[in-house]
Each structure stands twice: as structure tokens, then as C-alpha cells.
Amino acid sequence: MMPAWYQRMNPRERVLSWIVAGTVFVLLNLWILSWILGALSSARKELAERKGKLGEQALYVKERDLWMKRDEWIRQHQPTLKNPAEASALLDQLKQVAGKYNVLIENPVIGSGETTPYHQTVFASIETKSPWPPLVHFLYDVQRPDAFIVLENVNLAIDGSDPTMMRGKFKIARWFAPAQRTK
């Protein structure tokens, strides 16, 4: 009942052939099992991502009215950019608020920033020197929601010569309505 090629083998060759066949069988099973577990893992990840996206979408649908109201408020209140000189007006406003809290403004630079489908910007880059509490009040006053002013870049450090003073480098931008508003 045994094949002829198997009968021609000596006992040592038979054991070796069983070891090789067993190893091939185990490796094949491990490879198949690894592939199945990998597919199962990627399916779980995809399911989790889809559940997350579904949750986000459900939240967006649930809060749609709130976001529509916010969008309408922005459309009504966001200022329009009349000319690039608005950057100078932004710098004047920053100087006025800084003067109110005795925040020293150094090295002011103005310019026009990026234009996206959602906003146009003008910016003022400034360096400040002041104690911590006046700086906090300055930043609070500058960033009122209806002012459409954004801190695009902030770098704060303790002044090396006076540990009671803070040094700040800010790129502060005002966001204006886009040139062509989308409906």
C-alpha cells in the first residue's frame, strides 16, 4: 500500500522526509494563519475607522443648525479687505492695545498674507517685552471673536536679562472675507 519511492527509502530518509513534510506543513499553516489574522486585523481597523467617520458625520448632522448659524454670523460680521493698508491699521490697533497694558512692541513688520477660499489675511509681526500678566491681558484683548484676529505664530521666552519679563515673538493676522465668497 505504500508508494514505491517511499519503500526504497531507508528508515533515516523516511524520518527526514517526515520532518521536511511536517516543517513545510507547519510553515504553510503559519503563513495562511498569518494572512488570515492580518486580513482580520485590517478589517477591524477599517471597521473602527468607518465607525469613527459615521460618528463624526452623525455629530455634524446633529449640529448642522449650529454650524449654519455660525457660518451665517461669520458671513454677516467678517470684514472685507478694502486694500493692503489694512495691515497698517492692524499694527496701529496692536500698538493701541499694547499701550493700554504697558506692553513694549519692538521690530514691527506688516504684510499681506495668504488668500484661501475661506479668508484673506494681512499680518503684523511683532516682538514684545513685558511682565506675564500684562501680556496675557494684551493677548486676551487682541483676540476677541468679533475681531477676526488670529495668532498664527507664537514664541514666548523668559527674558535672559530680567527673569520677571517675558519676550514674545508673534505673527498676528486679521482674517478678512474671501474676495469671492462661496455660497
C-alpha positions as CSV (number, residue, x, y, z in Angstrom):
1,M,0.0,0.0,0.0
2,M,3.0,2.3,0.3
3,P,4.3,4.0,-2.8
4,A,7.4,2.5,-4.3
5,W,9.5,5.7,-3.8
6,Y,8.7,5.5,-0.1
7,Q,9.6,1.8,0.2
8,R,13.0,2.5,-1.5
9,M,13.9,4.9,1.4
10,N,15.9,3.7,4.4
11,P,14.4,4.5,7.8
12,R,16.7,7.5,8.3
13,E,15.5,9.0,5.0
14,R,11.9,8.3,5.9
15,V,12.3,10.2,9.2
16,L,14.0,13.1,7.4
17,S,11.2,13.2,4.8
18,W,8.6,13.3,7.6
19,I,10.4,16.1,9.3
20,V,10.6,18.1,6.0
21,A,7.0,17.4,5.2
22,G,5.9,18.4,8.7
23,T,8.0,21.6,8.6
24,V,6.5,22.5,5.2
25,F,3.0,21.8,6.5
26,V,3.6,23.9,9.7
27,L,5.1,26.8,7.7
28,L,2.3,26.7,5.2
29,N,-0.2,26.7,8.0
30,L,1.6,29.6,9.8
31,W,1.7,31.6,6.6
32,I,-2.1,31.0,6.0
33,L,-2.9,31.8,9.6
34,S,-0.7,35.0,9.4
35,W,-2.5,36.1,6.3
36,I,-6.0,35.4,7.9
37,L,-5.1,37.3,11.1
38,G,-3.6,40.2,9.0
39,A,-6.8,40.4,7.0
40,L,-8.9,40.2,10.2
41,S,-6.8,43.0,11.8
42,S,-7.1,45.3,8.8
43,A,-10.8,44.6,8.6
44,R,-11.1,45.6,12.3
45,K,-9.1,48.8,11.7
46,E,-11.3,49.7,8.7
47,L,-14.4,49.0,10.7
48,A,-13.2,51.2,13.5
49,E,-12.3,54.0,11.0
50,R,-15.7,53.7,9.4
51,K,-17.5,53.8,12.8
52,G,-15.5,56.9,13.7
53,K,-16.4,58.6,10.4
54,L,-20.0,57.6,10.9
55,G,-19.9,59.1,14.4
56,E,-18.4,62.3,13.1
57,Q,-21.0,62.5,10.3
58,A,-23.8,61.9,12.8
59,L,-22.4,64.7,15.0
60,Y,-22.2,67.0,12.0
61,V,-25.7,66.3,11.0
62,K,-26.9,66.7,14.6
63,E,-25.1,70.1,15.0
64,R,-25.9,71.3,11.4
65,D,-28.1,74.1,12.6
66,L,-25.4,75.4,15.0
67,W,-22.8,75.4,12.2
68,M,-25.2,77.0,9.8
69,K,-25.9,79.8,12.3
70,R,-22.1,80.2,12.9
71,D,-21.5,80.4,9.2
72,E,-24.2,83.0,8.8
73,W,-22.8,85.0,11.7
74,I,-19.3,84.9,10.0
75,R,-20.8,86.0,6.7
76,Q,-22.5,89.0,8.3
77,H,-19.7,90.1,10.6
78,Q,-16.4,89.2,8.9
79,P,-14.9,92.4,7.5
80,T,-13.9,92.7,3.8
81,L,-10.4,93.6,2.7
82,K,-10.6,97.0,1.1
83,N,-6.8,97.5,0.5
84,P,-3.5,96.2,1.7
85,A,-3.1,99.2,4.0
86,E,-5.3,97.2,6.4
87,A,-2.1,95.7,7.7
88,S,-1.1,99.1,8.9
89,A,-4.4,99.5,10.7
90,L,-3.9,96.2,12.4
91,L,-0.4,97.3,13.6
92,D,-1.9,100.5,14.9
93,Q,-4.6,98.5,16.8
94,L,-2.0,96.3,18.3
95,K,0.1,99.3,19.4
96,Q,-3.0,100.8,21.0
97,V,-3.9,97.7,23.0
98,A,-0.2,97.2,23.9
99,G,-0.1,100.7,25.2
100,K,-3.1,100.1,27.3
101,Y,-1.3,97.3,29.2
102,N,2.3,98.7,29.0
103,V,3.5,96.0,26.7
104,L,6.5,97.2,24.7
105,I,6.3,96.4,21.0
106,E,9.6,96.1,19.1
107,N,10.5,95.4,15.5
108,P,7.1,95.7,13.9
109,V,6.7,94.3,10.4
110,I,3.5,94.3,8.3
111,G,2.5,92.5,5.2
112,S,-0.3,90.7,3.3
113,G,-0.7,87.0,4.0
114,E,-2.3,84.1,2.3
115,T,-5.6,84.0,0.4
116,T,-7.7,80.9,0.6
117,P,-11.3,80.2,-0.4
118,Y,-12.3,81.0,3.2
119,H,-10.3,84.1,4.1
120,Q,-7.7,86.7,3.1
121,T,-5.2,87.8,5.6
122,V,-3.0,90.8,6.4
123,F,-0.4,90.3,9.2
124,A,1.8,92.2,11.6
125,S,4.9,90.5,13.1
126,I,5.9,92.0,16.4
127,E,8.2,91.3,19.3
128,T,7.1,92.2,22.8
129,K,8.6,92.7,26.2
130,S,6.5,92.8,29.3
131,P,5.7,91.0,32.6
132,W,3.5,88.0,32.2
133,P,0.1,89.4,33.4
134,P,0.0,92.4,31.1
135,L,1.0,90.1,28.2
136,V,-1.9,87.8,29.0
137,H,-4.3,90.8,29.1
138,F,-2.9,92.1,25.8
139,L,-3.4,88.8,24.1
140,Y,-6.9,88.5,25.5
141,D,-8.0,91.9,24.3
142,V,-6.4,91.4,20.8
143,Q,-8.2,88.0,20.2
144,R,-11.9,88.9,20.6
145,P,-14.0,86.6,18.4
146,D,-15.6,89.5,16.5
147,A,-12.2,91.0,15.7
148,F,-11.2,88.1,13.4
149,I,-7.6,88.3,14.7
150,V,-5.5,85.1,14.8
151,L,-2.2,84.4,16.3
152,E,-0.5,82.5,13.5
153,N,2.9,82.1,15.2
154,V,3.8,82.5,18.8
155,N,7.2,82.2,20.5
156,L,7.4,83.1,24.2
157,A,10.5,83.0,26.4
158,I,11.7,84.4,29.7
159,D,14.0,87.4,29.2
160,G,17.6,86.4,29.9
161,S,18.5,89.7,31.5
162,D,15.4,90.0,33.6
163,P,13.5,86.9,34.8
164,T,10.4,88.9,35.6
165,M,9.9,89.9,32.0
166,M,8.6,87.8,29.1
167,R,9.8,88.2,25.5
168,G,7.4,87.3,22.8
169,K,7.5,87.0,19.0
170,F,4.1,87.0,17.4
171,K,2.8,86.8,13.9
172,I,-0.7,88.2,14.3
173,A,-3.1,88.1,11.3
174,R,-6.6,89.6,10.7
175,W,-8.8,87.3,8.6
176,F,-11.0,89.1,6.1
177,A,-13.8,87.7,4.0
178,P,-12.6,86.0,0.8
179,A,-12.7,88.0,-2.4
180,Q,-15.3,85.7,-4.0
181,R,-17.5,84.2,-1.3
182,T,-18.8,80.7,-2.0
183,K,-22.5,80.1,-1.2
